[in-house]
Amino acid sequence: MEDDVEITDVYDEDDIVVQKTPLKNQDLTSVGVIAGELLSEYGWHLLVVLLVVYLLVHYLSKRRSSQSPQSATSSSLQDSEEVVRRQEALEISRRRMQEEQDAKAVLFREKQKQQEEEKRKQKIENWESMKLGRSSKGASKQSSDDGASSSTLVQPKKDKKPLRSSDYNPLSGEGGSSCSWRPGRRGPSSGG
């Protein structure tokens, strides 16, 4: 089965004719096709993103313009006057509070001096009464009574009835009341 098959080329090198066609700008058409596809698939999403970006840029531009030095100069003059007024009012209130505090301190020092003087006089009186042989408590009672009673008068003692009988012993557990005291156990405590 050997058949000889010959393969021949349909196009010979001599027969090839090159036809030149005018070139079209294929890049712009492909961009249009791609843009159309994107808009058809993601149109609403792109619209929302563009709207958010626009609003963000608008907000930032307003914020930057409000902080610009041109508008700040007129408001800064008003603000500086306001700050000066507040500082003056604050200084006045501080002075007034300091004067009140100084007046309170002077009164407090005067009271302290008076109390120290009274204590000194009291110590002198106690010392003098100790020299005379009287107790310091008696001297203070005399000064409170303004000399109405003399130290030579002795108050008579009233006879007091004893609270318990003379044979009462609380440690013995007898007599008096129904309760009796008992000493605790010796040894270590039983607590945990």
C-alpha positions in Angstrom: 0.0 0.0 0.0 2.5 2.3 -0.7 1.0 5.0 -2.6 3.0 8.0 -3.3 1.3 11.1 -2.2 2.5 14.4 -3.2 1.8 17.5 -1.2 2.0 20.6 -3.1 1.8 24.1 -1.8 -1.2 26.0 -3.0 0.5 29.3 -2.6 3.7 29.7 -4.3 6.1 32.4 -3.4 5.6 34.0 -6.7 1.8 34.1 -6.4 1.5 35.9 -3.0 0.0 39.3 -3.4 0.0 41.5 -0.3 -3.0 43.8 -0.1 -2.6 46.8 2.0 -5.7 48.1 3.8 -5.9 51.4 5.6 -5.3 51.0 9.4 -8.1 51.9 11.7 -7.4 53.1 15.3 -8.3 50.0 17.1 -7.2 51.3 20.5 -10.1 53.8 20.8 -12.7 51.4 19.7 -11.5 48.8 22.3 -11.6 51.5 25.0 -15.2 52.4 24.1 -16.2 48.7 24.1 -14.5 48.2 27.6 -16.2 51.4 29.0 -19.6 50.3 27.7 -19.2 46.9 29.3 -18.1 48.4 32.7 -21.0 50.8 32.7 -23.5 48.1 31.8 -22.2 45.9 34.7 -21.2 48.4 37.4 -22.9 51.6 36.4 -24.8 52.3 39.6 -21.8 51.4 41.7 -19.6 53.8 39.8 -22.2 56.5 40.1 -22.3 56.2 43.9 -18.5 56.1 44.2 -18.2 59.3 42.1 -20.9 61.0 44.2 -19.1 60.2 47.5 -15.8 61.4 46.1 -17.4 64.6 45.0 -19.0 65.3 48.4 -15.7 64.5 50.2 -13.7 66.9 48.0 -16.4 69.6 48.5 -16.4 69.1 52.3 -12.6 69.2 52.6 -12.4 72.4 50.4 -15.0 74.1 52.7 -13.0 73.1 55.8 -9.8 74.3 54.4 -11.3 77.7 53.4 -12.7 78.2 56.9 -9.2 77.7 58.3 -7.6 80.0 55.8 -5.7 83.0 57.3 -7.7 85.5 55.3 -11.0 84.8 57.1 -9.1 84.2 60.3 -7.7 87.7 60.6 -11.0 89.4 61.1 -12.2 86.7 63.5 -8.8 86.6 65.2 -9.1 90.4 66.1 -12.5 89.7 67.7 -11.1 86.6 69.4 -8.1 88.5 70.7 -10.3 91.2 72.2 -12.4 88.5 73.8 -9.3 86.8 75.2 -8.0 90.1 76.6 -11.4 90.8 78.3 -11.5 87.3 79.8 -8.0 87.5 81.1 -8.7 90.9 82.7 -11.9 89.6 84.4 -10.0 86.5 85.6 -7.2 88.7 87.0 -9.8 90.9 88.8 -11.5 87.9 90.3 -8.1 86.5 91.4 -7.2 89.7 93.1 -10.6 89.8 94.9 -10.2 86.2 96.1 -6.7 86.9 97.3 -7.8 89.9 99.3 -10.5 87.8 100.9 -8.0 85.1 101.7 -5.6 87.7 103.2 -8.4 89.1 105.4 -9.3 85.7 106.6 -5.6 84.9 107.4 -5.3 88.1 109.4 -8.4 87.3 111.4 -7.1 83.7 112.0 -3.7 85.0 113.2 -5.5 87.4 115.6 -7.6 84.6 117.0 -4.5 82.4 117.4 -2.7 85.2 119.3 -5.7 85.6 121.6 -5.9 81.9 122.2 -2.2 81.8 122.9 -2.5 84.7 125.3 -5.4 83.0 127.1 -3.4 79.8 127.4 -0.4 81.8 128.7 -2.6 83.5 131.3 -4.1 80.2 132.3 -0.6 78.7 132.8 0.4 81.7 134.9 -2.7 81.3 137.1 -2.1 77.6 137.5 1.5 78.2 138.5 0.5 80.8 141.0 -2.1 78.5 142.5 0.5 75.7 142.7 2.8 78.1 144.6 -0.1 78.9 147.1 -0.8 75.2 147.5 -4.0 74.9 145.6 -4.7 72.5 142.8 -4.9 73.7 139.3 -8.4 72.3 139.0 -9.6 74.3 142.0 -8.1 77.4 140.5 -10.0 76.8 137.2 -13.2 76.2 139.1 -12.7 79.4 141.0 -12.1 81.4 137.8 -15.3 79.9 136.4 -17.3 80.8 139.5 -15.8 84.3 139.4 -14.8 84.2 143.1 -18.3 83.4 144.4 -17.1 80.5 146.5 -13.9 80.5 148.6 -11.4 77.7 148.6 -11.6 77.4 152.4 -15.2 76.2 152.4 -15.4 72.4 152.2 -18.5 70.8 150.9 -19.9 68.3 153.4 -20.0 64.8 152.0 -23.3 63.0 152.0 -23.4 59.5 153.4 -23.8 57.1 150.5 -25.4 53.7 150.8 -23.1 50.9 149.6 -24.2 49.2 146.4 -23.5 45.7 147.6 -23.1 44.0 150.9 -19.6 43.9 152.3 -19.3 40.1 151.9 -20.0 40.2 148.1 -17.2 38.8 146.0 -17.9 38.8 142.2 -15.2 36.1 141.5 -16.7 33.6 143.9 -19.8 33.1 141.9 -22.1 33.5 144.9 -24.7 36.0 145.8 -25.9 39.0 143.8 -27.3 37.8 140.6 -28.1 34.7 138.6 -25.0 35.1 136.4 -21.7 33.8 137.6 -18.3 34.2 136.2 -16.2 31.2 135.4 -12.6 31.2 134.2 -12.0 30.0 130.6 -10.4 26.7 129.7 -6.7 26.5 129.7 -4.9 25.4 126.6 -5.0 26.3 122.9 -8.1 27.8 121.4 -10.3 25.5 119.4 -10.9 27.9 116.5 -10.0 27.3 112.9 
